[in-house]
Amino acid sequence: MEGITQALMQGAKELKSIPLKNDAPPAFLIDYKRMSGPINAHGMYDNRSWVFPQDMPSVNFLLESQIRNVIVLQENNQPIAIDLSHIVCRYQEGGLGIFRYNIQDNSCEPIKVKPPSQFKILVYRFATILGLERHGGGGFGRMIPEPTDSRSSTRYRHRSG
């Protein structure tokens, strides 16, 4: 998270110097490494997350806001992550243009995103979140409990520091 925090702070400084219009289109930042991280690493913070269609504006909202295109910015023309593809396919299906911007060669081209498996099937959401750590507020990310004793099945403690 430290790298992301530093990049956001630097980006905020740069944004202050750019005169943005009040009606400038939105940008949504999603960490491309959001699903890499500790899995059952006791005593570590599990910061893995998954984005769902409900996390982003709907096709209708974007169209009503005069937004007709979506640009996915990534490095090295990597495939769009499975969770994001569920969202992008809905946008594509709703008539929005989908473009991929490649940072390395400063190019932007239209793309067609293939619907992922279980596209629009509700059960995929439940199956997905089963393996992620949830915190008390219902969101993702929390300390992974560390057993206090290998003979104990229910007692856990959190390692500090």
N, C-alpha and C positions, 0 to 999 in steps of 0.2 A: 504493500500500500504506500510505502514511502515514496517510491518513484512516481506514482500517480498523483500523490499530494503535491509533490514538487512541480510536476508538469502543470497541474491546475493553477498553482500559485503563479507560475511564470506566465501561463496563458492569460490569467486575469490581468497581469500587468500590461501585457501586449494589447488586450482588448480595450483597456482604458484609453489607449492612444488612438484607437480606430473609431472614427465617427460612424456609429451604427444608426440606421434609420429606426424610428419607432416601430415600423412595420416589417423589420427584417425577419426572415424566416428563422424558425428555431433550429437549434442543434442539440442532439442528444448524444451524450458520451457513455459508451458502454465498454468496459475493460475486456479486451479480447482474451485475456488470461483468466476470465472470471470462473472458469470451471477447473483450472489447474490449482492445485494446492493440496494441503494435507487431507488425507482420507484416513480417518480413525487414528490420527496422530495424537495420542493422549497428551493433554497438557498444552496443546497448541490451539491457536485461534483458527477456526474454519471460516474462511471468508468467501467460500464458493457461492455463486448465485446463478440464477437462471432467469432470463427475461421472458415474460409472457405477453400475449397480445394486449391484455388489460393494462400493462405497464406503459404502453405507448398510446399516442392519440389514434383514434379510429380513422378509417378511410373517410367517412363522412365529415368528421371534424376538419381534417386536412383539406378536403375539397371545398368545404364551406369557408375555409380560411384562405382560399385561392392558392393553395399549395398543390401543385400538379406533379411534382417530381420528388423522388427521394434519392439521395446520394449516400451510398455506403462507402466510407473511407477506410481503407485497409492497406496493409503492406503486402507486397509480393503476390498480388492476385490470389490470395488464399481463398478457399471456398468459404462462403458465408456460414457462420456457426449455425448449428441445427436449431437452437432456440431462436436466434434472430431470423432464420429463414421462415419460421412459422409466421412471424410478423410481416416480413417483406413480401411473402406470397399473398397474404391478405391484401396488402397495398397494391400489388400487381394485379390481382384479381378484381380489385375495385376500380381499376383504371389509372392508377398512378404510374408514371414512368419510373423505372428503377435503373439507377446508374451506379457504376463502381468507379471510384476515384482511386488511382494508384499513386501512392506517395512517392515511390521511387522514380517513376518517369513522368510525374505530373500530368497524367492522362486521365480522362474521364470518358467512359463509354457505356452505352446502354447494355443492360444484361437481362436475361430471362432466368429467373430462379425456379428451379424444379421444386414442386411441393415435397416437403419431407415426409417420411413415413409417419403415419398417424396424424396427418394434417387435418385439423379441425375435429379431432377426436378428443373428447374431454378427458378420457382416462390417461392420456399421455401426461397431462399436468400432474395428476396424482402419483403416477409412477415416477416421474422426474423428481419430485420433492421428497420422496421417501428416503433418498440417500443423502440429503443435505441437512446440515445442522440448523435448527430454528432457535431463535432467541425468544425470550418471554413475550415480546411485542408481536410475535407472529412472523417477523421477517427472517431473512437468512443471516447467518453469521453468529457464532458464539464459541466460547471455549469448549473444547472437546473434553469431557470429564475423564479424569484419570482414576482408575480403581485404587482404593486405599489398601486393599489386600486381595491377592489372587483368589483366596477362598471365599471372598464376599461376592455376592451376585448383585447387590443393590446399592451398596455404599460407594459414593464417589467423592472426590475432592478436586479442587482446582489448584493447579500449581501456580504460584505467583512468580513473576519475574521470569 
